[in-house]
Amino acid sequence: MRYDPNIGVFGMDVTVVLKRPGERICKRRIATHKIPTGHRVTVDDAIAFLNESYGVEVM
């Protein structure tokens, strides 16, 4: 979607948190563990997910 001056800036800022299942292992109180590096969501993974799922172009 291109910027339309008639609409203004309304709705152009979006904050999203992307997590994979199992994120809770680092937050729980008993038996906490680190999330393996292969299971973490990278910036490239997040951009690809948004592009495929919603057709959003990330700049």
C-alpha positions as CSV (number, residue, x, y, z in Angstrom):
1,M,0.0,0.0,0.0
2,R,1.4,3.4,-0.9
3,Y,1.1,6.5,1.3
4,D,-2.0,8.5,0.4
5,P,-1.8,12.1,1.6
6,N,-5.6,12.3,1.6
7,I,-5.8,9.6,4.3
8,G,-2.9,10.9,6.4
9,V,-0.6,9.0,8.7
10,F,-3.5,7.2,10.4
11,G,-2.8,3.4,10.7
12,M,0.7,3.5,9.2
13,D,2.5,2.5,12.5
14,V,2.2,-1.2,13.4
15,T,3.8,-3.2,16.2
16,V,3.8,-7.0,16.0
17,V,5.4,-9.7,18.2
18,L,6.0,-13.0,16.4
19,K,6.7,-16.1,18.4
20,R,6.9,-19.8,17.8
21,P,5.2,-22.4,20.0
22,G,7.4,-23.2,23.0
23,E,8.3,-19.6,23.8
24,R,7.1,-20.2,27.4
25,I,10.1,-22.3,28.3
26,C,12.2,-19.2,29.0
27,K,9.4,-17.5,30.9
28,R,8.2,-20.2,33.2
29,R,9.3,-20.4,36.9
30,I,10.3,-24.0,37.1
31,A,12.8,-25.7,34.7
32,T,13.5,-22.6,32.6
33,H,15.7,-23.0,29.5
34,K,17.0,-20.8,26.7
35,I,15.3,-21.0,23.4
36,P,17.6,-22.7,20.8
37,T,19.0,-20.4,18.1
38,G,17.3,-22.5,15.4
39,H,13.9,-22.0,17.0
40,R,14.1,-18.2,17.4
41,V,12.3,-16.0,14.9
42,T,14.7,-13.9,12.9
43,V,14.0,-10.7,11.1
44,D,14.1,-12.5,7.7
45,D,11.6,-15.1,9.0
46,A,9.3,-12.4,10.2
47,I,9.4,-10.4,6.9
48,A,8.8,-13.6,4.9
49,F,5.9,-14.6,7.1
50,L,4.2,-11.2,6.7
51,N,4.8,-11.1,3.0
52,E,3.4,-14.6,2.4
53,S,0.5,-14.4,4.8
54,Y,-0.7,-10.9,4.4
55,G,0.9,-9.5,1.3
56,V,2.6,-6.8,3.3
57,E,5.7,-5.1,1.9
58,V,8.2,-4.3,4.7
59,M,10.4,-1.3,4.1
